[in-house]
Structure formats: structure tokens, C-alpha cells
Amino acid sequence: MFVAAMLAIMVILQLFDVHDLRYQYDWLPNGEFWRLLSAHWVHVNWMHLILNVAGLLLCMAITSPRWSIRQWIIYQLILGFGISILFSLRNPQLEWYAGYSGVLFGVYFLAAVDLYAREKLIALLLGAAISIKVILEQWSDLKVTTSDLIGTPVIIDAHLYGLGLGISIALAQRAYTIGHRGAKAGA
């Protein structure tokens, strides 16, 4: 249900001028804090939106994550804000960004972690596949982006940041679970 609502919002936002919602390098001096999150829910064009929607629907079909609406919202917030902050810190030359793919890489990783309890092999293959894609994007001359389809360069660092944040969230959740179990056992 949450995914359907999220996709409906993305489609509605696409009807507006995305320039007002995309990430901009000058968001901080202009006080445009909404751009840190809204940038990940708007797209350069309809093809860009369709590709990200297809990616999310494929993720849901493969993994069927058992997340509450609260978890979905928390993941969207952490991934969106985190990627935008990393852009500001690590990519000061980046003038603008729009798209869900960075968040999607984090969602894929977190969904693979969720799937691991039910389907270990598929979860491991999915985690390996997205990791390999990011590695190839970052350190290979091999072109593995959709730039030609969407008519604009893909900001591959968004994928790296999304995956890194997804891994960080999963590790933090694991540490919390281990700590929580330890506290219960000691009580």
C-alpha cells in the first residue's frame, strides 16, 4: 500500500516543474531544505520516472519486504536526506540532481537483507548483483548506466551513496538487535 501511494506521489510531482524540487548545489544558502528529500521523488523526464518505477516494482516482486509503513518512511527519509547531504559534502561540483535511483539502491539492499531470512540464495545474489553494478559504475570503463534512455548523465555517486547508506542502516539495525538481545539476556 505504501509503495502504491509513493508511486502516485511521484507521478503527481512529475506534472509540476521539477526544477523547484530537485537537488540544487545552493540549497543551503537559499534555505531550500525541502530539496534534500524532494529531489529523490522527482525525475528528469517521464522515461526516467518509468525506469525508477520499474526498478522499484521489480524489487518488490523479487523480495516482498515485510516492512511496516513506519519502516518504509524511515528508510525513505534516511536514504533521501543522506544521499543529498553526501552530495553536498562529497560532490560540491554537482549542480543539480533528480531521481529515485540512489534511494532505490538502498531499498534493494535493505530488501535483500529482509529477504535473507526467507530466501538466502536469492538475497545473496541480489545483494551481490547491486554491489557489482555499483563497483562497475565507480571503477570500470564499462558503461552500465541508462544515460542514453533518459537523455541526461546518470549521477552514479547516488547509487554508491544509496548502497552505502543501505548497508549502514542494515548494520545499525543488526547492532541494535544484538544489543537489545544482550540487554534482555542480562536482565
N, C-alpha and C positions, 0 to 999 in steps of 0.2 A: 504493500500500500504506500509506504513512504517513497519507494522508488518511483512509482507512478506519479505521485504528487511532485516529486523533484523534477521529473522529466517534463511535466506540464508547465512548471515554472520556467524551465529552460526554454521551452518553445515560446511561451509568452514573452520572456525577456528578449528573445531574438527579434520580436516585432518592433522593438524600440531601438533607439540609436545606441549601439554598443560602445561607442566612444565615451559615453558618460559613465559606463560601468566597468570598463576594462581596467586592468592594472596599468598605472602610469608611473614612470620613474619619479615624478614630482608629487606623488600623493601626500607625503608628509608635510612639506612646506605649504601646500594648499589645503591641508586639513581634510583631505578626502579619504577618510579611513574606510568607508564602505568598499572602496576599490579592492581592498585586501581580500575580501570574500566574493564580491560580485564578479570579479574577473574570471572566476572559475565556473561561473554559471552562464556566461555569455560566450558567443563564438564569433569567429571572423565572418563566417557565412553559413548558409544552410547545409552545405556539404560537410563542413566542419562539425556542425551540430549532429548531423546524421551519423557520422563516423563515431563520435563520442557516445551517442545514444546506443549505437550498435555494440560498441565495446562494453558498455555497462550491462546491456541486456545479455550479451554473451557471458559475462562474468556471473550474472545471476543464474543463467541456465546451467553453467558448469558447477557452480559452488553452492547455490541456495543458502546463503549465510543466514544463520539463526540469530540475527541481531534484533534488539528492541529498537523502537523508534528513537529512544534516547541515545543508544549507541550509534545509530546512523547519524544523528545530528552532531554528536560529539566528534565522530570521525570526520564529517564534512568540515566542521569548524577548525579542528586541529590541522587537517591537511590543507585546507584553503588558506588560512592565516599563515601557517608555517611556510608554505611554498612562497607566498608573497613576501614574507619577511626575509626568507633566504634570497629571493630576487634582489631585494634592497641591499642586503649585506654582501652578496657574492656576485651579483650581476649589475653593477651600477650603470653600465652602458646600455642595459635593456630599456628601451624607450616605452614599450607597451607590451601587454600580453593579454590574450583572451583564450579561454578554453578549459575544458574539464579533464584533459588527458593526464595532467600531473596528479590531480586528485584520484583519477581512475587507477593509476599505477599503485597508489597507496591502498585503494579499495581492493584491488586484485590481490595484493599481498595479504591484507588482513582477512579477506575472504578465503584465501588458501590456508591460512592459519586456522580459521574456523572449520574449514573442511577437513583438516588433518585428523580430527577425532573420528570422522566417519569414513573417509577415503584417503588413506595415507599416500598411496602411489599417485593418484590424480593431484592431490595437494602439492606433493613434492615436484611433480612435473610442471605444474602451473607456476610455482614459485621459481623454479629453475628457468622456465621459459621467459618470464618477465625480467628476471635478473640478467639473463643472457642478452635480451633485447637492449636493456639499458647499457650493459657493458659494450655491446657493439656500437650503440649510438655514441658513447663517450670516447671510446678508444680505438675505433676502427674506421677505415676509409669506406667501408661498406655502407651504402645508403639504405637505411631501414625505416625511413620516415614516410609520411603521407603528404609531404610538401606539395607535390605535383597535383594531388587531388584537391587540396584546399586552396591552392593558389597563393600561399604565403609560407615563409620558412617556419618549420616546427621548432619550438624552443625546447630542445632536448633536455636541458637542465631541469625543466619542470618534471620530466619523467624521473630523473635521478633524485630530485628532492622529494617527490611523492613516494617513491620506493623507500628512500631513506627514512622518511617520516613514518611510513607504514611499519617498517622494521622497528623503529624506535617505540612506536605505540605498542606493538606486539611484545617487545622486551619489557616495557614498563608494566604491561598487564601481567606478564608472567612473573615478574619480580613481586608485584603486589600479591598475586595468588600464592606464591611460595611464602612470602612474609605473613600473609593472613593465616595460612595453614599452620605455620610455625607458632604464631601467637595463640591460636586455638589449642594446639597440642601442648603448649606450655602452661595453659590456664587450668 
